[in-house]
Amino acid sequence: MAVAVQNRDGISAPQQNQSVGWALASLSLATLLSSLGTSIASVGLPSLMQTFGASFRAVQWVVLAYLLAITTLIVSAGRLADMFGRRPLLLGGIALFTSASVLCGVAPTLWLLIAARTVHGFGAALMMALTLAFVAETVSKERTGSAMGLLGAMSAIGTTLGPSLGGLLIAGPGWRAIFLVNVPLGLLTFALAWRALPARSKTAQAAQGKFDAIGTVLLALTLAAYALAMTLGRGHFGALNIGLLAATALGIGLFAVAQKRVKNPLVQLARFRDPQLSASLAMSLIVATVMMATLVVAPFYLSQGLGLDAAMVGVVLSTGPLVSTLSALLAGRLSDRFGTNRMTVAGLTSLAAGTFLLSLALTRLGIVSYVVPITVTCFGYALFQTSNNAAVMSGVGAGERGVISGLLNLSRNLGLITGASLMGAIFAVASAAAQRGIGQEILTSVAAARGMQVTFQTATALVLVALILALLSARAAARIEPSVS
């Protein structure tokens, strides 16, 4: 007679696998919600302009407030979870996100909507910081890559689904529905998380010292200054942007001093002496900067360079997120089988090849000149993102998973913000230079192609820098492993 194998807690293997499955389902839904919260709101901006009689510069804060809230809180959220337990913080984040969705959906004025979106972002920051941290707690080290791949796929699905779902909801019930749709999803996520997530996520640090409030405020203000410097002015730097960057530099210095003086700092600065962690965070920032170029620049290339209409531009642009979604699960399995360091290098190699092909901007090939390169690019991105996340989180102790997860998400967010400004500015300068003397206000095909070329030449150079970091990190890891064994 077969006897069910039990672990030391008295739980049989099938029961344990089922519990892990439900836990991953709740983490996947939390990831989906946070990414959907970004992408679905963007499509509603024209409706918000009409409803509230506001300018684009005013309604864009519906998106910016959400992103700024995530950026400023995400590291602090991870640290709080390390101190007081990840499960209650994640449940609180889901509840906050769901409640804010209701507030957004019933907001009577634009500024109340923006305030509600800020709270929305705080809830999303808690979810984003803690989903990665929970993976290392719920699955074995051998399955970390597959779990990271699943979360990556859900993030890509949220990004892909947002514009199409948002368009359908705006055409039907109206703009309020793009926020209210999160409510039933949030309730389902909360119920699953309450049922499945392990309660033993409280770490030994809970009783050690106080929360670093001064460091938290300094970091939040510094990150907010940088994010505003990169987003205000839409790529045209003026005195305000320079002043905000100066404030950012000052904030970094003050934060570093504060972290050295407190007993329980928000971020252990000594962790950045770990070359592998520092390299992983730097690579994440670089890759996010590069990937943002595909969102900022590609629409201009497709519409003006290739002459596609708006509907066709939307269809072609969906190629990238679709490839990322389909590749993420495969990337997780490859990472588990061949190792995170090898797959990180392989992902960056594919990413470099894809951005190089995009830099050729062969308009004579039509849609193929974009679809083939973006497929190579997004497969490389999925492979890199999954492997890099797995490498970082599998090597972190239980007491630091929250804050390291927050730093990993922060590096990605800062990359997206930097990419939106930097890559957009490079495209604008290059295309304007190519069009100089033509005397047309509408971007010509030649100018759009030239802007595409210069932008992705820059992107390729950045990816090669990340690839060098990955090779150096892999070599250092290879030297450490024999000495440990």
C-alpha positions, 0 to 999 in steps of 0.5 A: 500500500502506498504511503504519502511522503510527509515532510517534517511539518507533517504535510504530504508532498501532494498537499505541499505542492498544492499549497505552493500552487495556490501561493504562486497563483496569489502572487501572480495575480498581485503582479498582474494587478500592479502592471495592469494599474500602469498600462490601463490608465494610459489609454484613458487620458484622452477621456479624462481630458474631455471629462474634466476639461483639463490639459494633457499636462494635467491629466498625465499626472494620473499616470505619473502619480502612480509611478512616483508613488511606486518609485518612492515607497518600494524600498521602504516597503521591502524593509518594513516587510523584513522587520514586521513580516511579509504576509501582513504587509502584502495583504495590506498592499492588496487591500490598499490597492483595491480600496484605492481602485474604488476611490479612483472609480468614484473620484468627482474631480481630477485632483482627487483622482490623482490623489487616489492614484497616489494611494493606488501606487503605494499599494502597488509598491507593497505588492511589487516589493513583496511578490519577488520576496515571497517566491524564495519563501514558497518554492525550492531553490531549484524552481526559483527560475520557473516561478520568476518566469511565471511572475514575468509572464503575468507582468507582461500580460498585464502590460499587454492587456491594459490598452485593449481592455481599457479601450473596451471599458472606455467604449462601454461603461466609461473611464471609471470602469478602468479603475473599478475593474481592479476591485473584483480582481483585488478581492480575489487576490486578497482571498487567495493570499490570505488562504495560501501564503505562509504565515511564518514570514516574520523574520528575526529582525522584527525585534531589532531596533526601530524603523529608519524613518529619516532614511525613508524620508530622505530616500523618498524625496531623493527618488521623487526629485530624480523621477520629476527631473526625468519626466517634467519638460518631456525631454527638454531640460531646463532650469527646473530639471537641473535643479531637481537633479542637483537636489537628487545628488544632494539627497544621495549624499545625505542618505549615505551619511544618514545610513552610516549613522543609524543603528538599523539603516533602511539599506545596508550600504555594505551590501553594495560591496557585493559585486554580484548584487551591484552588477545585477542592479546595474544591469536591471537599470540599463536593460529597463532603460533600453526596453523603454525605447521600444515603447517611446520610439517605436510608435513614431518609426511605425507610423512615420517611418513605415507609414502604418495607420493607427490600428496597424501600429497598435497591432504591430506594437503588441508583438513585443509584449506578446513575445515577452509573455510567451518567453517568460515561462520558457526562460524560467525553465532554461534558468533552472536547467542551465543556471542563472549566470549563463542564461543572464549572459544569453539573454543579454546577447539576444537583447544586444542582437535585437537592438542592433537589428532595430538600429538598422531601421531597414524601412524597405523591408516594411513591418518585417524590419520591426517584427523580427528584431523586436522578437529577438529583443523581447526574448532576450529581455524575458530571459535576462529578467527572469534569470537576473531576478532568480539569481538575486533572490535565491542568494539573499538571506531571509532577513533581507529578501524584502529590501533586496526585492525592493531595490531590484524593482527600484532599479527597473523603475528608475530605468523605465523613467530614465529611458522615457526621458533619455531615449525620447530625447535622443530620438528627438535630436537625431530625427530633428537633425535629419529633417533640418532644412526640409521645412516640414512640421510632420516627421518624414520617413527619412527623419524617423528612420534616422532617429530610430537608428541613432536611438538603438545604436545607443541602446546596443552600446548600453546593452553591451555594457550590461553584457560585460558586467554579466560576464565579469559577474559570472566569472567571479561566481565561477571562482567562488563556487570551487572555493566553497565546495 
